[in-house]
């Protein structure tokens, strides 16, 4: 869904305010050149495949437990499924250039930012007659 002109302008203003108030945070959120926005979160192919294979095997064990009507086998299968998904999501992530660990700086007070946002909201409401 495309943004309206007003929404696009508001987004650009928010980005500019963020860049002015905390440039290092804005750089950390900015997508790298040539990368898509979703590339910051990518799972290693090895963990993806192995995790899914283990999860499917766990589902087969669950179905086997249902067929032979043995609850402990079904429970073991469920544990295997959860183990497969845990392995999938906890595996190492691909690190892209520029995603090295950054030192944390003390967080600035955001009250002035929030106050400006509240004032802008009120101005827009008044302009639209709400």
C-alpha positions in Angstrom: 0.0 0.0 0.0 1.5 3.3 -1.1 1.8 6.3 1.3 0.0 9.5 0.7 2.0 12.7 0.2 1.2 13.9 3.7 2.3 10.6 5.2 5.5 10.6 3.1 6.3 14.1 4.3 5.7 13.2 7.9 7.9 10.2 7.6 10.7 12.2 6.1 10.4 14.8 8.9 10.6 12.0 11.5 13.7 10.6 9.8 15.3 14.0 9.7 14.5 14.6 13.4 15.9 11.2 14.3 19.1 11.9 12.3 19.5 15.3 14.1 18.9 13.9 17.6 20.8 10.6 17.5 22.9 10.2 14.3 24.5 7.0 15.4 21.1 5.3 16.0 19.8 6.6 12.7 22.9 5.1 10.9 22.3 1.8 12.7 18.7 1.7 11.4 19.5 2.9 7.9 19.6 0.0 5.4 23.1 -0.7 3.9 23.6 0.3 0.2 22.6 -2.6 -2.0 20.8 -4.5 0.9 17.1 -4.9 1.2 15.3 -3.8 4.4 14.8 -7.4 5.5 18.5 -8.3 5.1 19.3 -7.3 8.7 17.7 -10.6 9.9 18.8 -13.6 8.0 19.2 -17.1 9.3 22.0 -19.3 8.2 20.9 -21.9 5.6 22.4 -24.7 7.5 20.3 -23.9 10.6 17.2 -23.3 8.5 17.4 -26.7 6.7 18.4 -28.7 9.7 15.8 -27.1 12.0 13.0 -27.8 9.5 14.1 -31.4 9.0 14.2 -32.0 12.8 10.7 -30.3 13.1 9.2 -32.5 10.3 10.7 -35.6 11.9 9.2 -34.5 15.2 5.8 -34.2 13.5 6.2 -37.7 12.1 6.9 -39.0 15.6 3.8 -37.1 16.9 1.6 -38.8 14.2 3.2 -42.1 15.0 2.2 -41.6 18.7 -1.4 -40.8 17.6 -1.5 -43.9 15.3 -0.2 -46.3 18.0 -2.2 -44.5 20.7 0.8 -43.9 23.0 0.8 -40.5 24.6 4.5 -40.6 25.7 5.5 -41.1 22.0 3.4 -38.1 21.0 4.9 -36.0 23.8 8.4 -37.0 22.7 7.5 -36.0 19.1 6.3 -32.6 20.3 9.5 -32.0 22.2 11.4 -32.9 19.0 9.3 -30.4 17.0 10.0 -27.6 19.5 13.7 -28.6 19.6 13.9 -28.3 15.8 12.2 -24.8 15.8 14.5 -23.7 18.7 17.6 -24.8 16.7 16.2 -22.9 13.7 15.8 -19.6 15.4 18.7 -19.8 17.8 21.3 -20.6 15.1 24.0 -18.1 14.1 22.9 -15.2 11.9 24.8 -14.1 8.9 26.6 -10.9 9.7 26.6 -8.2 7.1 29.3 -5.5 6.8 28.5 -2.7 9.1 26.6 -4.8 11.6 29.5 -5.1 14.0 28.8 -4.7 17.7 28.4 -1.1 18.6 29.2 0.5 21.9 26.2 1.8 23.7 26.0 5.4 24.6 23.8 6.8 27.3 20.3 7.4 26.0 19.3 11.1 25.7 16.1 12.4 27.2 13.3 12.0 24.8 10.9 14.3 26.5 11.6 17.2 24.1 11.1 14.8 21.1 7.8 13.6 22.5 6.6 17.1 23.3 7.4 18.2 19.7 5.5 15.2 18.4 2.5 16.0 20.6 2.5 19.6 19.4 2.7 18.5 15.8 -0.2 16.1 16.4 -2.3 18.9 17.9 -1.5 21.2 15.0 -2.6 18.6 12.4 -5.8 18.0 14.3 -6.5 21.7 14.4 -5.7 22.2 10.7 -8.1 19.4 9.8 -10.8 20.7 12.1 -11.1 17.7 14.4 
